[in-house]
Each structure stands twice: as structure tokens, then as C-alpha cells.
Amino acid sequence: MSKRILILDDNQDILDIVHETLSYEKFDVKSTSNGEEVMPMLQDFFPDLVILDYRVAGINGGELCRQIKCHPQFKDTPVIIFSAYINHDDELFDYGCDAIINKPFDLTELIEKVNSLIS
């Protein structure tokens, strides 16, 4: 069975590229551009990894990461945060994420980070 990945990004182009790339790598991928959908999708999909954009409308990816890490069922699920705010890595790690990918990013870097967290 392939590993499941849930992606949140409100930039549809990035969401499409990441979704397509990870699907090509044989992951089972679900994605959304709405932060409010993440927790319900998490409980329906049970992903092996979650990728969150830090800056999305409504709740930010950091707060979502904190909610995931505080949830008894998903506390051990690895979370990657995408961020265009390169100098804020320490602040992002304070949310409990397992990795940060700075935007713009290389798809090879994305695949390597994903594989290192769920292989």
C-alpha cells in the first residue's frame, strides 16, 4: 500500500505541481487550498505525512501543525511546513514541525525530505 500525503497550499499552481510530483512518485495524495478542511481530511484520510503552507487564508500552517501535533491520534505524523519566510526557521520549528522547505523550492528537495520522513 502506498504512503498517504495530505497537502495544504492556497497557491493553486504550487498545489498542483506538488500533488502531481508526489503522485508520480507513487504516493497517495490528497490536497486542499482551504486550511479549515485540513483537520477533517486528516481524520478521514489518515495520512503518513502532512505538508502545510505557512501562509494561508484563515488559520496559518503553523497553527495547524500545532493542532496536529497536539492530537493524540496524529501527534507522531510528520509535518513539513512550506515557507517563503526564510529567516524564520526557528519560529516555524516552535510549532512542532519535522521539516521546513523554503519557497521557492526544488522538487528534488521536496521528494528527498518526504522520503526521509516516511520511508
N, C-alpha and C positions, 0 to 999 in steps of 0.2 A: 504494500500500500504506500502511495506517495505521501510525502510530508505536506502538511497543510500550512499555508501562509495567509494571513489577513493583512491587507494594506489600507492605510488611510492617507490620502493626499487630496487637497482641494484643487490642485492643478491637474486638469483632466489629461493633458499631454503627458505629464510625468506619470500619472496613474496608469495610463495606457501602456507606456513603454515598460514600466516596472512589471506590470501584470503580464504583458506579453513575454518579456525576458524570462521571468520566473516560470511561467507556464512552459516555455520552450525547454527549460532546464528540468522539466518533468515534476514540478511541484503542483499541487492542487491549490489554486489561488482564488481568493475572493477579495474584492476591493470595493471601497466606498469613498465618496468625496465628502461625506457627512459625518462629523465627529459624534453626533448623537446616535448613530447606528452601530458604533463600534462595540459597545458592551452587549447589546442584544445579539449581534453577529458572533461575538466571541462565544456566547453560551450556546448558540445553535451549531457553530462550525467546529469548535474545539481546536483552534489552530496550534501548530507546533512552534510557530514564531509569529510575532506581530511587528509590522513596520508602520510607524506613525510619523506623519509630517508634524513638525513642531508648531508651525504657524498655520492654523486652520480656523475658519469662522466658528464662533461659539467657543467651545472648550478647546484648550490647546493640547497638543500631543503629549506634553509633559504631564499635565494633569491626568490625561487618560492613562498614561504609563503608570502613574502612582495608583490609580484605581485598579488597574490590572494587577499590580504587584501587591496590593492590599487584599485582593480577592482570594479566599482560601483555595479555590479550585484552580486559579490561574497564576498564583504567585511565583511559580517556577518556570512559567512560559517566558522564553527570551523575547526581549523587546529592543528593536532598533529605532532610533529617532533620526529622521532626516532633518537637517537644519541648514539654513543659509547663513546663520549667525555663528561664524567660525570661532570667534573668540569667547564663546560662552559654553565650552565643553563642560567645565566644572559644574556650572549651574544645571546643565542637562543631566549629568550623571547623578545629581542630587535627587532627581525624580525616580531613580532606581533602574534606569535603562541599562541594557547589557552592552550596547554599542551605539556609536553615533556615526552617521555618514553625512559629511558636509556636502551641501549643494554648491555648485554643480558637482555631480559625481560620475565616476566611470562605471559602466555596467559590470566590468570585470571585478572591481572592488565590491560592488553590491553582492555579486554571486559568491565571492570569497568570504565575505562577512556572514552571509546567510549560511553557507556550508559549514563555517567554523562553529556556528552556534547550534546547528541542528543535525549535524552528521553523526 
